[in-house]
Amino acid sequence: MREVMAQVTTEIATLAGGCFWCLEAVYDQVKGVQSVESGYIGGQVNEPTYEQVCGGRTGHAEAVRIAFDPQVVTYRDLLQVFFVIHDPTTLNRQGNDAGTQYRSAIFYHSPEQKQTAQEVIAAVTEERLYSNPLVTEVMPASRWFEAEAYHQEYFARNPSEGYCAYVVGPKVAKFRQHFATLLKG
């Protein structure tokens, strides 16, 4: 008897929407997501550190790189979550976090991802989910720099820490409320 192996597929999504701890904590809970890595993208400094990025002079955004199985969760699904868990109308700001490193951006890896991003932005705009216009940038993915080890899985390791309890936790709760069908089982 021949065994048929299911083909495992993996795609990458790279998103920036404020502090990467928030995005990582949410996307870690999405079914079909294989891994989420916090890091920096979109800047002009080679091998930036957290301190340099937070200084706002490197041009990088705090972002997450999501490896996912498109047969389980679609890129469109990931973007729909993205537009609910952060405020895409505030330029270079999420809550009290201010600076270009906290901008709202979608870094696409293919022409199909670019088109999907533009379609989702158009739909969110048409549905008037926000009273102010979206400022989310859509740009090609550039070189990725993984953030320091202590940033990885930060919320999972520090759920009671102040920022996690008051900023990350509510975003995770909002995701769980709006996207119960996307939760890992």
C-alpha positions as CSV (number, residue, x, y, z in Angstrom):
1,M,0.0,0.0,0.0
2,R,1.3,3.4,-1.0
3,E,1.2,6.2,1.5
4,V,0.2,9.6,0.3
5,M,2.1,12.4,1.9
6,A,0.3,15.7,2.4
7,Q,2.3,18.5,1.0
8,V,3.2,21.1,3.6
9,T,3.3,24.6,2.3
10,T,4.7,27.6,4.0
11,E,4.4,31.3,3.1
12,I,5.7,34.3,4.9
13,A,3.8,37.5,5.9
14,T,5.7,40.5,7.4
15,L,3.6,43.0,9.2
16,A,4.3,46.1,11.3
17,G,1.7,47.7,13.6
18,G,3.2,49.1,16.7
19,C,5.1,47.1,19.3
20,F,6.1,43.7,17.9
21,W,5.2,42.0,21.3
22,C,1.5,42.7,20.5
23,L,1.5,41.3,17.0
24,E,3.5,38.3,18.0
25,A,1.2,37.5,20.9
26,V,-1.8,37.5,18.7
27,Y,-0.4,35.7,15.7
28,D,1.0,32.9,17.9
29,Q,-2.6,32.0,18.6
30,V,-3.8,31.8,14.9
31,K,-4.3,28.3,13.5
32,G,-2.1,27.6,10.6
33,V,0.7,29.9,11.9
34,Q,3.8,27.8,12.2
35,S,6.0,30.5,13.8
36,V,6.2,34.2,14.6
37,E,9.4,36.1,14.9
38,S,9.9,39.7,16.2
39,G,12.3,41.8,14.3
40,Y,13.1,44.9,12.3
41,I,12.5,45.8,8.6
42,G,12.4,48.7,6.3
43,G,15.4,50.7,7.5
44,Q,18.9,51.6,6.3
45,V,21.2,50.5,9.1
46,N,22.8,47.0,8.9
47,E,22.2,44.8,12.0
48,P,20.2,47.3,14.0
49,T,19.8,46.9,17.7
50,Y,16.6,47.5,19.7
51,E,18.1,50.7,21.2
52,Q,19.0,52.0,17.7
53,V,15.5,51.2,16.3
54,C,13.8,52.8,19.3
55,G,15.9,55.9,18.8
56,G,13.9,56.4,15.6
57,R,17.0,57.1,13.4
58,T,17.4,53.7,11.6
59,G,14.2,53.8,9.5
60,H,13.2,50.3,10.7
61,A,9.8,49.3,11.9
62,E,9.2,46.9,14.7
63,A,7.6,44.0,12.9
64,V,6.7,40.3,12.9
65,R,7.6,37.7,10.3
66,I,4.9,35.1,10.3
67,A,5.4,31.6,8.7
68,F,2.0,30.2,7.9
69,D,0.3,27.4,6.0
70,P,-2.0,29.0,3.4
71,Q,-4.0,25.8,3.2
72,V,-5.1,26.4,6.9
73,V,-5.1,30.2,7.1
74,T,-5.0,32.6,4.2
75,Y,-2.9,35.7,3.8
76,R,-6.2,37.7,3.6
77,D,-7.2,36.2,7.0
78,L,-3.9,37.4,8.5
79,L,-4.5,40.9,7.2
80,Q,-8.1,41.0,8.4
81,V,-6.8,40.2,11.9
82,F,-4.1,42.9,11.4
83,F,-6.6,45.6,10.7
84,V,-8.6,44.8,13.9
85,I,-5.8,44.4,16.4
86,H,-4.0,47.8,15.7
87,D,-5.0,51.3,14.7
88,P,-4.0,51.7,11.1
89,T,-5.1,55.4,11.1
90,T,-2.4,56.9,13.4
91,L,0.8,57.9,11.6
92,N,3.9,56.5,13.3
93,R,2.0,55.8,16.5
94,Q,0.1,53.1,18.4
95,G,-1.3,54.4,21.7
96,N,1.6,55.8,23.7
97,D,4.2,54.3,21.4
98,A,5.3,57.0,19.0
99,G,7.9,57.1,16.3
100,T,8.5,55.7,12.8
101,Q,9.4,52.3,14.3
102,Y,5.7,52.0,15.3
103,R,4.3,52.7,11.8
104,S,1.5,50.6,10.3
105,A,3.0,48.7,7.3
106,I,2.6,45.6,5.2
107,F,5.8,44.3,3.7
108,Y,4.8,42.0,0.8
109,H,6.8,39.0,-0.5
110,S,5.0,38.6,-3.9
111,P,2.8,40.5,-6.3
112,E,-0.1,38.4,-5.1
113,Q,0.5,39.6,-1.5
114,K,0.7,43.2,-2.7
115,Q,-2.6,42.9,-4.5
116,T,-4.3,41.2,-1.5
117,A,-3.0,43.9,0.8
118,Q,-4.4,46.6,-1.5
119,E,-7.8,44.8,-1.7
120,V,-8.1,44.4,2.0
121,I,-7.2,48.1,2.6
122,A,-9.8,49.1,0.0
123,A,-12.4,46.9,1.8
124,V,-11.6,48.2,5.2
125,T,-11.9,51.8,3.9
126,E,-15.2,51.0,2.1
127,E,-16.6,49.4,5.2
128,R,-15.7,52.5,7.2
129,L,-14.3,50.5,10.1
130,Y,-12.4,53.6,11.1
131,S,-13.5,57.2,11.1
132,N,-10.1,58.4,10.0
133,P,-8.2,57.4,6.8
134,L,-5.8,54.4,6.8
135,V,-2.1,55.3,6.8
136,T,-0.8,51.7,6.4
137,E,2.1,51.5,4.0
138,V,2.3,48.7,1.5
139,M,5.9,48.1,0.4
140,P,8.1,45.3,-0.8
141,A,9.8,43.3,1.9
142,S,13.4,44.3,2.4
143,R,16.1,42.7,4.5
144,W,14.9,41.2,7.8
145,F,16.7,41.5,11.1
146,E,15.7,39.3,13.9
147,A,15.2,41.1,17.2
148,E,17.2,40.2,20.2
149,A,16.3,36.9,21.9
150,Y,14.7,38.6,24.9
151,H,12.0,40.0,22.6
152,Q,11.0,36.6,21.2
153,E,7.8,35.2,22.8
154,Y,7.9,38.2,25.2
155,F,4.2,38.1,26.1
156,A,4.2,34.4,26.6
157,R,7.1,34.7,29.1
158,N,5.9,37.9,30.8
159,P,2.1,38.1,30.8
160,S,2.0,40.0,34.1
161,E,4.5,42.6,33.2
162,G,2.8,46.1,33.1
163,Y,3.0,46.7,29.3
164,C,1.9,43.1,28.6
165,A,-1.0,43.3,31.1
166,Y,-2.3,46.7,29.9
167,V,-1.4,46.8,26.2
168,V,-0.7,43.4,24.8
169,G,-3.3,41.5,26.8
170,P,-6.3,43.6,25.6
171,K,-5.2,43.1,21.9
172,V,-5.0,39.4,22.4
173,A,-8.5,39.5,24.0
174,K,-9.8,41.5,21.1
175,F,-8.4,39.0,18.6
176,R,-10.0,36.1,20.5
177,Q,-13.3,37.9,20.6
178,H,-13.4,38.8,16.9
179,F,-11.7,35.8,15.4
180,A,-12.7,32.7,17.4
181,T,-12.8,30.6,14.2
182,L,-9.1,31.3,13.7
183,L,-7.9,30.2,17.1
184,K,-5.6,27.3,17.4
185,G,-7.4,24.3,18.8
